[in-house]
Amino acid sequence: MQHEISHQSVPTTFAPLRNQVFRSIWISTQISSMGWLVQTVAISWLMVTISASDLMVALVQAASTLPAFFLSIIAGAIADNFSRRGVMFAGQCLIALASITLTISVGVGFVHPWLILGLGFVAGCGFALNDPAWHASVGDILEKRDIPAAVTLMSVGYNIVRSIGPALGGVILAFFGPLAAFALAALSDLAPPIAVWRTKWHVRSSPLPRERMTTAIHDGVRFTALSSEIRAAIARAALFGMASISILALLPLVVRDKLASGPIVYGILLAGFGMGAFVAGMGNGYLRRIISQNALMAFASIACAACCISLALTSSPIVAAIFMAIGGTGWLITWTGTDVWVQLASPRWVVGRTLSIYYALTYGGIAAGSWIWGTIAQNYSLTSALVGAAGALMVVAAVGIVLPVRPWEETDQDSSDFRAPKLALDLKPRSGPIVARMEYSILDKDIDAFLGSMRVKRHAFSRAGARSWTLQRNLHTPSLWTETFRTPTWMDFLRLHHRLTIADKEVTQHLFALHAGEESPRTLLSIERTTDATRSRAQPFTVFSRPPR
């Protein structure tokens, strides 16, 4: 980890900026975000002027978010298996390439709705590569205690420029035309790849070889599916994204049809949205101390619902701007909460993949919401779409009762040390399947505690890669219990134990304390062998080893 200056006497929200690597990339990201927001205003308004379809206007938001739904899981596996710095650089170059191409196209006079959506899709592919790698790198660059502040800063930074960028984009669009806006965006998109190229940070390397992509994706999906905390975060974020994107996706139509205004008002309303998010970000730490995270996220959904209702009913730009700020507040609180929630619930070995799955389903919800609300606006009315979105947001607020948020401080996902056991044979990495057995002697009075700890261990080992986990009780000697699980190969067995966290190992130690035998339980490792002579390979073997410490 890189820690240059003590965080003492530094406000918690700004503590990550004391780290030079984080600061450099963070600043360059804000420069790029400024250009992206200017470009977004120009693209949205350009689409309004060249297309008569309300759906095409709403799909501007979907074009840049849809790639994350398809590519993020692959990008997360790449981020966990390759250099996250390199993945970030590749994604940022792709974003810059899309912006430069759009600038050239507008400059030569070749503008078409599908070209705009296509280049937005290319830029979205860049975001799909960059975002999981960048967010996963925060835990490599900073201490764990600074992750919530870093995630908040990343959201606050974006919303600082959101409060300026759209208004600037409206002014540039009104006085200089779209070409100037696109050129500014193309130049600003060069800042992040330059910053990443010039900075380096230490990442603890794994002693194991790189995973195959298919295996990495499978393990990431498996871990996410078995993690109740991450599943809850993804479900709530996807539902919120589907409902709340109506604010941004339909805003150009609100400005054109309800407010009868132009790009400057559009930029001002987006600036109000960003200013509300900025204020929420600055007070986010204080709010977390006085309000539970569950209640805070419910209030955030209600705030966005109020914004939708206001946009549906008002014809005043001032009223719309005020409620856009309220909507921006709810937007930042929700996304910051779910992002930190996923980060702190994920061990370092899989954080890129869990974040990528989170982004994939979240952006999928956003893309679906853009299409849904755009379709309703086109086939029924703009007011119907906004009122429907407000109702959906109220449902999202109530979902917290079913899918509550765990406090961030409760999760400890630091990996523990592991030493591979000594074996009687020299196994190849792909040798297997491997069967592991461990026997316990448990007194009757300790059975309930033993079974409770075993449920926790089964969950932890299954998330890390154990297959076919079972627990058997000996019918002849009822005090004897046998835990059994399999891994496809010897390398998968090693990966499993490298993935276990300190908290997971503490469960094993608790089971050892319940063991009534004179010696500690021993792990018995075996390799399965087929009885088919045509497929027979290595001789079967069994080896005892002390449990890893």
C-alpha positions in Angstrom: 0.0 0.0 0.0 1.1 3.5 -0.6 0.6 6.0 2.2 2.7 9.2 1.9 1.3 11.4 4.7 -0.6 10.7 7.9 -4.3 11.2 7.7 -4.4 12.7 11.1 -6.0 16.2 11.2 -7.2 15.7 7.6 -11.0 15.7 7.1 -12.2 12.1 6.5 -13.7 13.0 3.1 -10.5 14.4 1.8 -8.0 12.0 3.3 -7.5 10.0 0.1 -6.3 13.1 -1.7 -3.1 12.9 0.5 -2.1 10.0 -1.7 -0.3 11.2 -4.8 -1.3 8.3 -7.0 -5.0 8.6 -6.1 -4.9 12.4 -6.4 -3.4 12.4 -9.8 -5.8 9.9 -11.3 -8.8 11.5 -9.5 -7.9 15.0 -10.9 -7.5 13.7 -14.4 -10.8 11.8 -14.1 -12.5 15.1 -13.2 -11.0 16.8 -16.3 -12.3 14.0 -18.5 -15.7 14.1 -16.8 -16.0 17.8 -17.5 -15.4 17.1 -21.2 -17.8 14.1 -21.1 -20.6 16.2 -19.6 -20.1 19.0 -22.1 -20.2 16.3 -24.8 -23.3 14.7 -23.3 -25.2 18.0 -23.4 -24.1 18.6 -27.0 -25.1 15.0 -28.1 -28.4 15.1 -26.4 -29.4 18.4 -27.9 -28.0 17.5 -31.3 -30.1 14.3 -31.2 -33.2 16.4 -30.4 -32.5 18.6 -33.4 -31.8 15.8 -36.0 -34.3 13.1 -34.8 -38.1 13.4 -34.3 -38.1 10.2 -32.2 -38.4 10.6 -28.4 -37.1 7.0 -28.1 -33.9 7.9 -30.0 -33.3 10.8 -27.6 -33.8 8.6 -24.6 -31.4 6.0 -26.1 -28.5 8.4 -25.9 -28.2 7.4 -22.2 -28.6 3.7 -23.0 -25.9 3.7 -25.7 -23.1 4.5 -23.4 -24.3 2.3 -20.5 -25.4 -0.8 -22.4 -21.8 -2.1 -23.1 -21.2 -2.3 -19.4 -24.1 -4.8 -19.2 -22.4 -7.1 -21.8 -18.7 -6.5 -21.2 -18.2 -5.7 -17.5 -18.1 -9.3 -16.3 -15.3 -10.0 -18.8 -13.6 -6.8 -17.9 -13.8 -7.6 -14.2 -12.1 -11.0 -14.8 -9.4 -9.2 -16.8 -8.9 -6.7 -14.0 -8.4 -9.5 -11.4 -6.1 -11.5 -13.7 -4.0 -8.8 -15.4 -2.6 -5.4 -14.5 -5.5 -3.2 -13.4 -3.4 -0.2 -14.4 -3.1 -1.6 -18.0 -6.8 -2.4 -18.2 -7.6 1.2 -17.1 -5.2 2.6 -19.7 -6.9 0.5 -22.5 -10.4 1.6 -21.5 -9.4 5.2 -21.3 -7.8 5.1 -24.7 -11.0 3.7 -26.2 -13.1 6.5 -24.7 -10.6 9.1 -26.2 -10.8 7.4 -29.5 -14.6 7.6 -29.6 -14.6 11.3 -28.7 -11.9 12.1 -31.3 -13.9 10.2 -34.0 -17.1 12.0 -33.1 -15.3 15.4 -33.3 -13.9 14.6 -36.8 -17.3 13.4 -38.0 -19.1 16.5 -36.9 -16.2 18.6 -38.3 -16.7 17.1 -41.8 -20.5 17.4 -41.6 -21.3 13.7 -41.3 -23.9 13.5 -38.5 -26.5 10.7 -38.2 -28.5 9.5 -35.1 -27.1 5.9 -35.5 -23.5 7.2 -35.7 -24.0 9.1 -32.5 -25.4 6.1 -30.8 -22.6 3.9 -32.2 -19.8 6.1 -30.9 -21.6 6.3 -27.6 -21.5 2.5 -27.5 -17.8 2.5 -28.3 -17.2 5.0 -25.4 -19.4 2.7 -23.2 -17.0 -0.2 -24.0 -14.2 2.0 -22.7 -16.1 2.7 -19.5 -16.8 -1.0 -19.1 -13.1 -1.7 -19.1 -12.0 1.3 -17.0 -14.6 1.5 -14.3 -14.2 -2.0 -12.6 -10.4 -1.7 -12.8 -10.3 1.8 -11.4 -12.7 1.1 -8.5 -10.9 -2.1 -7.7 -7.6 -0.3 -7.7 -8.8 2.0 -4.9 -8.2 -0.8 -2.4 -4.7 -1.3 -3.8 -3.8 2.4 -3.6 -5.3 3.3 -0.3 -5.9 1.8 3.1 -9.2 0.0 3.7 -10.4 2.6 6.1 -10.1 5.2 3.4 -12.2 3.3 0.8 -15.6 4.9 1.8 -14.1 8.3 1.7 -12.4 7.5 -1.7 -15.7 6.3 -3.2 -17.5 9.3 -1.9 -14.8 11.6 -3.4 -15.1 9.9 -6.7 -18.8 10.6 -6.8 -18.4 14.1 -5.3 -15.7 14.9 -7.9 -17.9 13.8 -10.7 -20.8 15.9 -9.3 -18.6 18.9 -8.8 -18.0 19.0 -12.5 -21.6 18.0 -13.1 -22.6 21.3 -11.5 -20.4 23.2 -13.9 -20.0 21.0 -17.0 -23.6 20.9 -18.3 -24.0 24.7 -17.9 -20.7 25.2 -19.7 -21.8 22.7 -22.3 -25.0 24.7 -22.8 -23.1 28.0 -23.2 -20.6 26.4 -25.7 -23.4 24.8 -27.6 -25.4 28.0 -27.8 -22.5 30.4 -28.8 -19.9 28.2 -30.5 -21.8 25.2 -31.8 -21.5 21.4 -31.2 -18.1 21.1 -32.9 -16.4 23.2 -30.2 -18.1 21.1 -27.5 -16.9 17.8 -29.0 -13.4 19.1 -29.5 -13.2 20.1 -25.9 -14.3 16.7 -24.8 -11.8 15.0 -27.1 -8.9 17.0 -25.5 -10.1 16.3 -21.9 -10.4 12.6 -22.6 -6.6 12.5 -23.1 -6.0 13.4 -19.4 -6.8 10.0 -17.7 -4.6 7.8 -20.0 -1.7 10.3 -19.5 -2.1 10.2 -15.7 -2.3 6.4 -15.6 0.8 6.2 -17.8 2.8 8.4 -15.5 1.8 6.8 -12.2 2.4 3.4 -10.7 1.2 1.7 -7.5 2.1 -1.5 -5.7 -0.3 -4.5 -6.0 0.3 -7.6 -3.9 1.0 -10.3 -6.4 -0.5 -13.8 -6.1 1.9 -16.7 -5.8 -0.4 -18.7 -8.0 -0.4 -18.6 -11.8 -3.1 -16.6 -13.7 -6.5 -18.1 -14.0 -8.1 -19.0 -17.3 -10.7 -16.4 -18.3 -13.6 -18.9 -18.2 -12.6 -20.1 -14.8 -12.2 -16.6 -13.5 -15.6 -15.5 -14.8 -17.2 -18.7 -13.3 -15.6 -18.1 -9.9 -16.6 -14.4 -9.9 -20.2 -15.2 -10.7 -20.2 -18.0 -8.2 -18.9 -15.8 -5.4 -21.4 -13.1 -6.2 -24.3 -15.5 -6.4 -23.4 -16.9 -2.9 -22.8 -13.5 -1.3 -26.1 -12.3 0.2 -24.7 -8.8 0.8 -23.5 -8.3 -2.8 -26.8 -9.8 -4.2 -28.8 -7.3 -2.1 -26.6 -4.4 -3.2 -26.9 -5.3 -6.9 -30.7 -5.9 -6.8 -31.3 -2.5 -5.1 -28.9 -0.7 -7.4 -30.4 -2.2 -10.6 -33.9 -1.3 -9.5 -32.9 2.2 -8.5 -31.0 2.7 -11.8 -34.0 1.5 -13.8 -36.3 3.9 -12.1 -34.1 7.0 -11.5 -32.5 7.2 -15.0 -35.9 8.6 -16.1 -34.7 12.0 -14.7 -31.7 12.2 -17.0 -33.1 10.3 -20.0 -36.2 12.4 -20.3 -34.7 15.8 -19.2 -34.1 17.0 -22.8 -37.8 16.4 -23.6 -38.9 18.1 -20.4 -36.8 21.2 -21.3 -38.1 21.2 -24.9 -41.8 20.4 -24.3 -42.7 21.4 -20.8 -40.3 24.3 -20.2 -40.2 25.5 -23.8 -36.5 26.3 -23.4 -33.2 25.6 -25.0 -29.7 24.2 -24.3 -28.8 26.8 -21.7 -31.7 25.8 -19.4 -30.9 22.2 -20.1 -27.4 22.8 -18.9 -28.6 24.7 -15.8 -30.9 21.9 -14.8 -28.1 19.4 -15.1 -25.9 21.7 -13.1 -28.6 21.8 -10.4 -28.6 18.0 -10.3 -24.8 18.0 -9.9 -24.9 20.7 -7.2 -27.4 18.6 -5.2 -25.1 15.6 -5.5 -22.1 17.7 -4.5 -23.8 18.9 -1.3 -24.9 15.4 -0.5 -21.4 14.1 -1.0 -19.9 16.7 1.3 -22.4 15.8 4.0 -22.4 12.0 3.3 -20.1 11.1 6.2 -22.1 13.1 8.7 -25.4 11.6 7.4 -24.0 8.1 7.8 -23.2 8.8 11.5 -26.7 10.0 12.4 -28.9 7.9 10.0 -28.8 4.2 9.3 -27.7 3.3 5.8 -31.0 1.6 5.1 -33.0 4.7 6.0 -30.6 7.0 4.1 -31.0 5.0 0.9 -34.8 4.9 1.3 -34.8 8.7 1.7 -32.6 8.9 -1.4 -35.2 7.0 -3.5 -38.0 9.3 -2.2 -36.0 12.4 -3.1 -35.6 11.1 -6.7 -39.4 10.3 -6.8 -40.1 13.9 -5.8 -37.9 15.1 -8.6 -39.8 13.1 -11.1 -43.2 14.4 -9.9 -41.9 18.0 -10.1 -40.6 17.6 -13.6 -44.0 16.1 -14.6 -46.1 18.9 -13.2 -44.0 22.1 -13.3 -43.5 24.6 -16.1 -41.1 26.8 -14.1 -37.3 26.3 -14.7 -36.6 27.6 -11.2 -38.8 25.0 -9.6 -37.4 22.3 -11.9 -33.8 23.3 -10.9 -34.6 23.1 -7.2 -36.1 19.6 -7.5 -33.2 18.5 -9.8 -30.9 19.4 -6.9 -33.0 17.2 -4.6 -32.9 14.4 -7.2 -29.1 14.8 -7.4 -28.9 14.3 -3.6 -30.7 11.0 -3.8 -28.7 9.9 -6.8 -25.3 10.4 -5.1 -26.3 8.9 -1.8 -27.6 5.7 -3.4 -24.7 5.1 -5.8 -22.1 5.9 -3.1 -23.8 3.6 -0.6 -24.1 0.6 -3.0 -20.6 1.0 -4.4 -18.9 1.0 -1.0 -21.2 -1.8 0.0 -19.9 -4.1 -2.8 -16.3 -3.0 -2.3 -16.1 -3.8 1.4 -18.1 -7.1 1.0 -15.5 -8.4 -1.6 -12.1 -9.9 -0.9 -9.3 -8.5 -3.0 -9.0 -11.6 -5.2 -12.5 -11.1 -6.6 -13.3 -7.4 -6.1 -12.8 -6.6 -9.8 -15.3 -9.3 -10.8 -17.9 -8.4 -8.1 -17.7 -4.8 -9.1 -18.0 -5.6 -12.8 -21.1 -7.8 -12.2 -22.5 -4.9 -10.1 -21.8 -2.5 -12.9 -23.1 -4.8 -15.5 -26.5 -5.4 -13.9 -26.7 -1.7 -12.7 -26.0 -0.4 -16.2 -28.4 -3.0 -17.6 -31.1 -1.6 -15.4 -30.2 2.0 -16.5 -30.3 1.0 -20.2 -33.6 -0.8 -19.7 -35.0 2.1 -17.8 -34.0 4.5 -20.6 -35.8 2.4 -23.1 -38.9 1.8 -20.9 -39.4 5.5 -20.0 -38.6 6.7 -23.5 -41.2 4.2 -24.9 -43.8 5.3 -22.5 -43.2 9.0 -23.3 -43.4 8.3 -27.0 -46.5 6.0 -26.9 -48.4 7.8 -24.1 -47.1 11.0 -22.7 -44.0 12.5 -21.0 -46.1 13.1 -17.9 -47.1 9.5 -17.7 -43.5 8.4 -18.0 -42.3 10.6 -15.2 -45.2 9.8 -12.8 -44.6 6.1 -13.5 -41.0 6.5 -12.7 -41.9 8.2 -9.4 -44.1 5.3 -8.4 -41.3 2.9 -9.3 -38.9 4.8 -7.1 -41.3 4.6 -4.1 -41.3 0.8 -4.6 -37.5 0.9 -4.6 -37.5 2.8 -1.3 -39.7 0.0 0.2 -37.4 -2.8 -1.1 -34.9 -1.9 1.7 -37.2 -3.8 4.1 -36.6 -7.0 2.3 -33.0 -6.4 1.3 -31.4 -4.5 4.2 -27.9 -3.0 4.1 -25.3 -4.3 6.5 -23.2 -1.6 8.2 -19.9 -1.2 6.3 -17.8 -1.7 9.4 -19.0 -5.3 9.9 -17.2 -6.8 6.9 -13.5 -7.8 7.0 -12.3 -9.2 3.7 -8.5 -9.1 4.2 -6.9 -12.3 2.9 -5.0 -14.6 5.3 -1.7 -16.3 4.8 -1.6 -19.9 3.5 1.1 -22.5 3.2 0.5 -25.4 0.9 0.6 -28.8 2.6 3.4 -31.2 1.9 2.3 -34.1 -0.3 3.7 -37.6 -0.9 3.4 -37.1 -4.7 4.4 -34.2 -6.9 1.0 -33.0 -8.3 0.6 -31.0 -11.5 -1.6 -27.9 -11.3 -4.4 -29.6 -13.3 -4.3 -32.9 -11.3 -7.6 -33.7 -9.8 -10.3 -33.8 -8.7 -9.1 -33.3 -5.2 -11.1 -34.4 -2.2 -10.5 -32.9 1.3 -11.8 -34.4 4.5 -11.6 -33.3 8.1 -12.8 -35.1 11.1 -14.1 -33.6 14.4 -15.0 -35.1 17.7 -17.9 -33.1 19.1 -19.6 -33.4 22.5 -23.4 -33.4 22.6 -23.6 -30.1 24.4 -21.6 -28.4 21.6 -23.5 -29.8 18.6 -25.7 -26.7 18.1 -22.7 -24.4 18.1 -20.8 -26.8 15.9 -23.5 -26.9 13.3 -23.9 -23.1 13.4 -20.2 -22.6 12.7 -20.3 -25.3 10.0 -23.0 -23.4 8.2 -20.8 -20.3 8.1 -17.8 -22.3 7.0 -19.7 -24.0 4.2 -20.8 -20.6 2.9 -17.3 -19.2 3.1 -15.6 -22.3 1.4 -18.3 -22.5 -1.3 -17.8 -18.8 -2.2 -14.1 -19.4 -2.4 -14.5 -22.4 -4.8 -15.3 -25.6 -2.8 -17.6 -28.0 -4.6 -19.9 -30.7 -3.2 -19.5 -29.6 0.4 -21.0 -32.1 2.9 -21.1 -32.8 6.6 -21.6 -36.4 7.8 -22.1 -37.9 11.3 -20.7 -41.3 12.1 -23.5 -43.8 12.8 -21.2 -46.1 14.9 -19.5 -43.2 16.8 -22.0 -40.3 16.9 -19.5 -37.9 18.3 -17.4 -38.1 15.1 -18.3 -35.7 12.3 -16.7 -35.6 8.9 -16.5 -32.5 6.7 -15.9 -33.2 3.0 -15.5 -31.0 -0.1 -14.0 -31.2 -3.6 -12.1 -29.0 -6.0 -11.7 -29.8 -9.7 -7.9 -29.5 -9.6 -5.0 -29.2 -7.3 -4.6 -25.6 -8.4 -8.2 -24.9 -7.5 -7.6 -26.3 -4.0 -4.6 -23.9 -3.6 -6.7 -21.0 -4.9 -9.5 -21.8 -2.5 -7.2 -21.4 0.5 -5.5 -18.3 -0.8 -9.0 -16.8 -1.2 -10.1 -17.4 2.4 -10.2 -14.3 4.5 -9.1 -13.8 8.1 -12.7 -13.9 9.1 -13.2 -17.2 7.3 -10.2 -18.7 9.1 -11.5 -17.5 12.5 -14.5 -19.7 11.9 -12.2 -22.7 11.4 -10.4 -21.8 14.6 -13.7 -21.7 16.4 -14.5 -25.2 15.1 -11.1 -26.4 16.4 -12.0 -25.1 19.8 -15.1 -27.2 19.8 -13.2 -30.3 18.9 -13.0 -32.7 21.9 -10.1 -34.9 20.6 -6.6 -34.8 22.1 -5.1 -33.7 18.8 -6.2 -30.9 16.4 -8.3 -32.1 13.4 -6.2 -33.1 10.4 -7.0 -32.6 6.8 -7.0 -35.7 4.7 -6.4 -35.0 1.0 -7.1 -37.5 -1.8 -7.2 -37.5 -5.5 -10.1 -39.2 -7.3 -9.3 -41.8 -9.9 -11.6 -43.4 -12.5 -11.9 -47.2 -12.6 -12.1 -47.0 -16.4 -8.8 -48.6 -17.6 -8.8 -46.6 -20.8 -8.9 -43.3 -18.8 -6.7 -44.4 -15.9 -3.9 -42.0 -15.1 -1.9 -41.4 -11.9 -1.9 -43.9 -9.0 -4.3 -42.9 -6.2 -2.8 -41.5 -3.1 -3.8 -40.1 0.2 -1.8 -37.7 2.4 -2.4 -36.2 5.9 -1.6 -32.6 6.5 -2.0 -30.2 9.3 -4.8 -27.7 8.6 -3.4 -24.4 7.1 -2.7 -21.7 9.5 
